[in-house]
Amino acid sequence: MVRIEDVTPETLRPVRGSMLVQRWHDLAFLHWAVPPETVAPFLPAGTVPDTLGGVTYVGLIGFRMVGLGLFRGPGLPYLGTFCETNVRLYSVDGSGRRAVVFLSLEAERLLAVLTAQVSLRLPYKWAKMRVRKDGDVVSYTSRRRWPGPRPAGNAMAVRIGAPITEPTPLEHFVTARWGLHTRAWGRTLHLPNEHPRWPLYRADLLDLDDTLILAAGLPAPVGPPDSVLYSPGVPVRFGTPDVVAPRRAPGTTTA
């Protein structure tokens, strides 16, 4: 039986041969608990929902991408810096690797959208976006341009709270992710990443008007998020993808 890797604050699978470099700034993490069977149909073949205490999570994450570049950089000065908001799920594959699965990724640079769509079949969407920080309040806005479904957009604001010295199991579960799963060219791929330990802060949700989760095909969240976090950001490296092996047995996993 395959052992599922632990949730660790730093990767136990260091990236070898950097394919992409980037920095993530001013991140807001919003998460809602959902039954695993709700999200299972959205995951690529060879993966199942990753769970914590019998539930999994839908994430809505807004941030600024800074200095996206190939290999070890340097990052592109204009095209490599843009706002992004994604809707994501949590997965585990037949090798026991935990990862994320993106249902949509809004970005304001059309070239980045087209490149990600063609190369890895990631569901990037071109959008008009803005991230604004005013003291301890960070606001995010997004309106999808192309492709559909439309209309789809997001407006949210968080107030940054106290720093987190000891993250809870849930706070680790939704942030300490060392790869992504995607379906591309008839295969399920795992793309590894690594970055320093997250500097995390608790946050209060001040405003939320979102249709991105509904546009991704999921039910609209009921009630406030189960977790709201903020991070000033981290530098990130992505390695080369590899093919996910078929799972030996169906089912979901429990952390």
C-alpha positions as CSV (number, residue, x, y, z in Angstrom):
1,M,0.0,0.0,0.0
2,V,1.3,3.4,-1.0
3,R,2.2,5.7,1.9
4,I,0.9,9.2,1.6
5,E,3.6,11.8,2.3
6,D,3.3,13.9,5.4
7,V,2.2,17.5,5.4
8,T,5.5,19.3,6.0
9,P,6.3,23.1,6.2
10,E,9.2,22.6,3.8
11,T,9.4,20.2,0.9
12,L,11.0,16.8,1.4
13,R,11.3,16.5,-2.4
14,P,13.8,19.3,-3.4
15,V,13.4,20.5,-7.0
16,R,16.2,19.5,-9.3
17,G,16.7,21.3,-12.6
18,S,14.6,24.5,-12.2
19,M,12.1,25.0,-15.0
20,L,10.5,28.2,-13.8
21,V,11.2,30.8,-11.1
22,Q,8.8,33.3,-9.7
23,R,7.8,35.2,-6.5
24,W,4.4,35.2,-4.9
25,H,3.5,38.4,-3.1
26,D,0.5,39.6,-0.9
27,L,-1.4,36.3,-0.8
28,A,-4.9,35.9,0.6
29,F,-6.0,32.3,1.2
30,L,-9.7,31.7,1.6
31,H,-10.9,28.1,2.2
32,W,-14.2,26.3,2.6
33,A,-14.6,22.7,3.7
34,V,-16.5,20.4,1.3
35,P,-17.3,16.7,1.1
36,P,-14.6,14.8,-1.0
37,E,-17.3,13.4,-3.3
38,T,-18.2,17.0,-4.3
39,V,-14.7,17.7,-5.9
40,A,-13.7,14.1,-6.9
41,P,-15.2,14.5,-10.5
42,F,-13.0,17.6,-11.1
43,L,-9.6,15.9,-10.4
44,P,-7.4,14.4,-13.1
45,A,-7.1,10.7,-13.6
46,G,-4.8,9.0,-11.2
47,T,-5.6,11.4,-8.3
48,V,-8.2,11.5,-5.6
49,P,-9.2,14.2,-3.1
50,D,-6.8,14.8,-0.2
51,T,-8.7,15.1,3.0
52,L,-8.2,16.3,6.6
53,G,-10.6,15.0,9.2
54,G,-12.9,13.5,6.6
55,V,-13.3,16.7,4.5
56,T,-11.4,18.4,1.7
57,Y,-11.2,22.1,0.8
58,V,-11.9,24.5,-2.0
59,G,-9.5,27.4,-2.0
60,L,-9.8,30.9,-3.4
61,I,-6.3,32.6,-3.5
62,G,-5.5,36.1,-4.7
63,F,-1.9,37.4,-5.0
64,R,0.7,39.1,-7.2
65,M,3.0,37.1,-9.4
66,V,6.4,38.9,-9.6
67,G,9.4,38.1,-11.8
68,L,8.2,35.0,-13.6
69,G,11.1,33.6,-15.6
70,L,12.5,30.5,-17.2
71,F,15.0,28.2,-15.6
72,R,16.9,30.1,-12.9
73,G,15.9,33.6,-14.2
74,P,16.1,36.5,-14.3
75,G,12.4,37.1,-14.3
76,L,10.7,39.0,-17.1
77,P,10.5,42.7,-16.1
78,Y,6.9,43.4,-17.4
79,L,5.3,40.2,-18.8
80,G,6.5,38.2,-15.7
81,T,4.7,40.4,-13.2
82,F,0.9,40.4,-12.9
83,C,-2.1,39.8,-10.6
84,E,-3.5,36.4,-10.3
85,T,-6.5,34.7,-8.5
86,N,-7.1,31.0,-8.6
87,V,-9.7,28.4,-7.6
88,R,-8.0,25.2,-6.4
89,L,-8.6,21.8,-4.9
90,Y,-6.3,19.4,-3.0
91,S,-5.2,16.1,-4.4
92,V,-3.0,13.0,-3.8
93,D,-1.7,10.7,-6.5
94,G,-0.7,7.0,-6.7
95,S,2.8,7.7,-5.5
96,G,1.4,9.4,-2.3
97,R,2.4,12.9,-3.4
98,R,0.1,15.7,-2.1
99,A,-0.6,18.6,-4.5
100,V,-3.1,21.1,-5.8
101,V,-5.4,21.0,-8.8
102,F,-6.4,24.3,-10.4
103,L,-9.9,24.7,-11.7
104,S,-9.2,28.2,-12.9
105,L,-6.4,30.8,-12.8
106,E,-7.2,34.4,-13.6
107,A,-4.2,36.4,-14.8
108,E,-3.9,39.8,-16.4
109,R,-1.1,39.0,-18.9
110,L,-2.5,37.4,-22.0
111,L,0.9,35.9,-23.1
112,A,1.2,34.1,-19.8
113,V,-2.3,32.8,-20.1
114,L,-1.7,31.5,-23.6
115,T,1.7,29.9,-22.7
116,A,0.3,28.1,-19.7
117,Q,-2.8,26.9,-21.7
118,V,-0.7,25.5,-24.5
119,S,2.3,24.0,-22.5
120,L,0.6,22.4,-19.5
121,R,-3.1,22.8,-20.4
122,L,-3.6,24.8,-17.2
123,P,-7.0,26.5,-17.1
124,Y,-5.7,30.1,-17.2
125,K,-8.1,32.9,-18.0
126,W,-7.3,36.4,-19.1
127,A,-8.8,38.9,-16.8
128,K,-8.8,42.6,-15.8
129,M,-7.3,42.6,-12.3
130,R,-6.0,44.7,-9.4
131,V,-4.3,44.1,-6.1
132,R,-4.1,47.0,-3.7
133,K,-2.5,47.2,-0.2
134,D,-3.5,50.1,2.1
135,G,-1.9,49.7,5.5
136,D,-3.1,46.4,6.9
137,V,-5.9,46.0,4.3
138,V,-5.3,44.2,1.0
139,S,-8.0,44.2,-1.7
140,Y,-8.3,42.1,-4.8
141,T,-10.5,42.6,-7.9
142,S,-10.8,40.5,-11.0
143,R,-13.2,40.5,-14.1
144,R,-12.7,37.7,-16.6
145,R,-12.1,38.7,-20.3
146,W,-11.4,35.4,-22.1
147,P,-12.1,32.5,-22.4
148,G,-15.4,31.7,-20.7
149,P,-17.5,30.9,-18.9
150,R,-18.5,34.5,-18.4
151,P,-19.4,36.6,-16.5
152,A,-17.0,35.5,-13.8
153,G,-15.2,37.7,-11.4
154,N,-14.1,38.4,-7.8
155,A,-13.8,41.2,-5.4
156,M,-12.4,40.5,-1.9
157,A,-10.6,42.3,0.9
158,V,-8.8,41.1,4.0
159,R,-7.3,42.8,7.1
160,I,-4.0,41.3,8.1
161,G,-3.9,40.1,11.7
162,A,-1.3,38.6,14.0
163,P,1.6,36.4,12.7
164,I,1.2,32.7,13.1
165,T,4.1,31.0,14.9
166,E,2.6,27.5,15.1
167,P,0.2,26.9,12.2
168,T,-2.8,24.6,12.9
169,P,-3.1,21.3,11.0
170,L,-5.6,23.0,8.7
171,E,-3.3,26.0,8.0
172,H,-0.5,23.6,7.1
173,F,-2.8,21.4,5.0
174,V,-4.0,24.3,2.7
175,T,-0.6,26.0,2.3
176,A,2.2,23.4,2.5
177,R,1.9,22.0,-1.0
178,W,4.8,21.0,-3.0
179,G,3.4,20.4,-6.5
180,L,0.4,20.6,-8.8
181,H,-1.5,17.9,-10.7
182,T,-2.8,18.7,-14.2
183,R,-4.1,16.8,-17.2
184,A,-2.1,17.6,-20.3
185,W,-1.6,15.8,-23.6
186,G,-3.6,12.7,-22.6
187,R,-1.6,12.2,-19.4
188,T,-1.8,13.3,-15.8
189,L,1.3,15.2,-14.8
190,H,2.9,16.2,-11.5
191,L,4.8,19.5,-11.5
192,P,7.0,19.9,-8.3
193,N,7.8,23.2,-6.6
194,E,9.8,24.4,-3.6
195,H,10.0,27.5,-1.6
196,P,10.9,28.6,2.0
197,R,8.5,28.0,4.8
198,W,5.4,30.2,4.5
199,P,5.4,33.4,6.7
200,L,1.7,33.2,7.6
201,Y,-0.7,35.7,9.3
202,R,-4.3,35.3,10.4
203,A,-6.6,37.6,8.6
204,D,-10.2,38.9,8.7
205,L,-12.4,38.8,5.6
206,L,-13.8,42.3,5.1
207,D,-15.5,41.8,1.8
208,L,-16.2,39.0,-0.7
209,D,-18.2,39.0,-3.9
210,D,-17.2,36.0,-5.9
211,T,-18.5,34.1,-9.0
212,L,-15.2,32.3,-9.9
213,I,-16.0,29.2,-7.8
214,L,-19.4,28.9,-9.3
215,A,-18.0,29.5,-12.8
216,A,-15.5,26.6,-12.2
217,G,-18.5,24.3,-11.8
218,L,-18.6,23.9,-8.1
219,P,-21.5,24.8,-5.8
220,A,-21.3,28.3,-4.4
221,P,-19.8,28.3,-0.9
222,V,-22.4,28.5,1.9
223,G,-21.4,30.7,4.8
224,P,-18.0,32.3,5.6
225,P,-14.7,30.6,4.9
226,D,-13.4,28.1,7.4
227,S,-9.9,29.6,7.1
228,V,-8.7,33.1,6.1
229,L,-4.9,33.6,5.9
230,Y,-2.5,36.2,4.6
231,S,1.2,35.9,3.6
232,P,3.6,38.6,2.3
233,G,5.0,35.9,0.0
234,V,7.9,33.6,-0.9
235,P,10.2,33.0,-3.8
236,V,9.3,29.8,-5.7
237,R,11.0,27.3,-8.1
238,F,9.2,24.8,-10.3
239,G,10.9,21.6,-11.5
240,T,10.2,19.5,-14.6
241,P,6.9,17.5,-14.7
242,D,6.6,13.8,-14.6
243,V,3.8,11.4,-15.4
244,V,1.5,10.3,-12.6
245,A,1.2,6.5,-12.2
246,P,-2.3,5.0,-12.1
247,R,-3.6,4.5,-8.6
248,R,-3.8,0.9,-7.3
249,A,-7.2,1.3,-5.7
250,P,-9.9,3.9,-5.7
251,G,-10.9,6.0,-2.7
252,T,-10.0,9.1,-0.8
253,T,-7.2,9.7,1.7
254,T,-7.2,10.8,5.2
255,A,-4.5,12.9,6.8
